[in-house]
Amino acid sequence: MGLHTAGKGVLDGRPIRFDGRRWYVVHAFTGREKEAEAQLRNQGFEAFNPIEIRTVRHARRLVTRSAAFFPGYVFVRIDVDLDRWRSINATRGVRSLIMQAERPVACPRGLVEGLIDAADANGVIETRPLLQPGQKVKVRTGPFAEFVGTLEQLDNAGRARVLLQIMSGERAVRMAGHDLEAV
């Protein structure tokens, strides 16, 4: 019995074909990763654009936005022997597939699958380390943005209780755990 992990094989004397789809990297125009992902999906390709939530200072305010986890890149799952993959290079928002000679370069097996497993239903990958009670934390958003305090409690629903130094005293404040970052 000859059994191969990719391509064509023979099982019990019968020829079989394994799913030859692999994940490949698409070089997208920076800032247009969502558009590239949507256009690839419209063409029937499986695409993945991992994102992260970032808080940036803009016009003296903190603004929370989603951004590409890999700016300028999107992943697409194709079988280069069966799919019409050359059309990807003509897709809106796409510069080109990452190539070596005349063929797209496949991602290492398990890389994109691991990113998909780490992402939530919206494709968001959490990058902040897990917080522990007693740890110093900084508030990222809301009326207490930029305040530093001590994490007192973090429940399973993601709600946090933080002790902040406010007006000559320590006050316990409840907020979402994702609004905190380790100091």
C-alpha positions in Angstrom: 0.0 0.0 0.0 1.6 3.3 -1.1 0.2 6.3 0.7 1.4 9.8 0.1 0.6 12.9 2.2 0.2 15.2 -0.8 -0.6 15.0 -4.5 -1.6 11.7 -6.0 -1.4 8.4 -4.2 -2.6 4.8 -4.2 -4.7 3.3 -1.5 -5.7 -0.4 -1.7 -4.7 -0.4 -5.4 -7.0 2.5 -6.3 -5.6 5.9 -7.3 -6.7 8.7 -5.0 -6.2 12.5 -5.0 -5.5 14.4 -1.8 -6.5 18.0 -1.4 -3.5 19.8 -2.7 -4.6 23.2 -1.3 -1.9 25.1 0.6 -1.7 28.6 2.1 0.2 31.2 0.1 1.2 34.8 0.8 -0.4 37.6 -1.3 1.5 40.9 -1.3 -1.3 43.5 -0.9 -1.2 47.2 -1.1 -0.7 48.5 2.4 -3.9 49.6 4.0 -6.0 47.7 1.4 -5.6 44.2 3.0 -9.4 44.0 3.8 -10.3 44.9 0.2 -7.9 42.3 -1.1 -9.3 39.7 1.2 -12.9 40.5 0.1 -12.0 40.5 -3.6 -10.3 37.1 -3.3 -13.3 35.7 -1.5 -15.6 37.1 -4.2 -13.6 35.1 -6.7 -14.2 31.9 -4.7 -10.8 31.7 -3.0 -10.4 31.0 0.7 -8.6 34.0 2.1 -7.4 35.1 5.6 -6.4 38.5 6.8 -5.4 38.4 10.5 -6.0 41.6 12.3 -5.1 43.1 15.7 -6.6 45.9 17.7 -4.3 48.8 18.2 -4.7 52.0 20.3 -3.0 55.0 18.8 -2.8 58.6 19.8 -4.5 60.8 17.1 -5.2 64.5 17.5 -4.4 64.3 21.3 -6.9 61.5 21.7 -6.5 57.8 22.0 -8.2 55.9 19.2 -8.7 52.2 19.0 -8.6 50.7 15.5 -8.3 47.4 13.9 -5.2 47.0 11.7 -3.6 44.2 9.7 -1.5 41.8 11.8 0.9 41.6 8.8 0.6 45.0 7.0 0.7 44.6 3.3 0.0 40.8 3.3 -3.0 38.5 3.1 -3.1 34.7 2.9 -4.9 32.7 0.3 -5.5 28.9 0.1 -5.2 27.4 -3.3 -4.2 24.3 -5.2 -1.6 25.6 -7.7 -2.2 22.5 -10.0 -6.0 23.0 -10.2 -7.0 26.6 -9.3 -6.7 29.5 -11.7 -4.3 31.2 -9.3 -2.8 33.7 -11.9 -6.0 35.7 -11.6 -5.0 36.6 -8.0 -2.3 38.9 -9.4 -5.0 41.0 -11.2 -7.3 41.3 -8.1 -8.1 44.7 -6.7 -5.9 45.5 -3.6 -3.4 42.9 -4.6 0.2 43.6 -5.8 1.0 39.9 -6.5 1.5 36.5 -5.1 4.9 35.9 -3.5 6.7 33.9 -6.1 9.8 31.8 -6.6 10.6 31.5 -10.3 7.2 30.8 -12.0 5.4 29.3 -9.0 3.9 30.8 -5.8 5.8 30.0 -2.6 3.7 28.0 -0.1 3.7 28.9 3.6 5.1 26.3 6.0 2.5 23.8 6.9 0.6 24.7 10.1 1.6 28.4 10.1 -1.6 29.9 8.8 -3.7 27.2 10.5 -2.1 28.3 13.8 -3.0 31.9 13.1 -6.6 30.9 12.3 -6.8 28.9 15.6 -5.4 31.9 17.5 -7.9 34.3 16.0 -11.5 35.0 17.1 -14.5 34.8 14.8 -13.7 38.3 13.4 -10.1 37.3 12.6 -8.7 39.3 15.5 -5.5 37.9 17.1 -4.9 38.9 20.7 -1.3 40.0 21.1 -1.2 41.3 24.6 0.2 39.0 27.3 -2.2 37.5 29.8 -2.6 39.7 32.9 -2.3 38.4 36.5 -3.7 39.9 39.7 -1.2 42.1 41.5 0.4 43.2 38.2 0.9 46.8 37.3 -1.3 47.7 34.3 -2.0 50.8 32.2 -5.5 51.7 31.1 -5.5 52.0 27.3 -9.0 53.6 26.6 -11.8 55.4 28.3 -11.9 58.1 30.9 -8.9 56.6 32.7 -6.7 56.2 29.7 -3.0 56.4 30.5 -3.6 55.8 34.2 -1.4 53.2 35.8 -2.8 51.0 38.5 -2.7 47.5 40.1 -4.9 44.7 38.7 -6.9 43.4 41.6 -9.2 40.9 39.9 -9.9 39.6 36.4 -12.9 37.4 35.9 -13.7 34.7 33.3 -15.9 37.2 31.4 -12.9 39.5 30.8 -14.0 42.1 33.3 -11.2 43.6 35.5 -11.1 45.4 38.8 -8.2 47.9 38.9 -6.9 50.0 41.8 -6.1 53.5 40.5 -4.5 56.4 42.4 -7.2 59.1 42.0 -7.6 62.3 43.9 -5.3 61.5 46.8 -6.6 58.0 47.3 -6.8 54.5 45.8 -10.1 53.7 44.1 -11.3 50.4 42.6 -12.5 50.8 39.1 -14.2 48.1 36.9 -13.5 47.9 33.2 -13.0 45.5 30.3 -9.8 43.5 30.6 -9.0 44.2 27.0 -8.7 47.9 27.9 -5.6 47.1 29.9 -2.0 46.4 29.1 0.9 45.2 31.2 3.4 47.8 32.4 
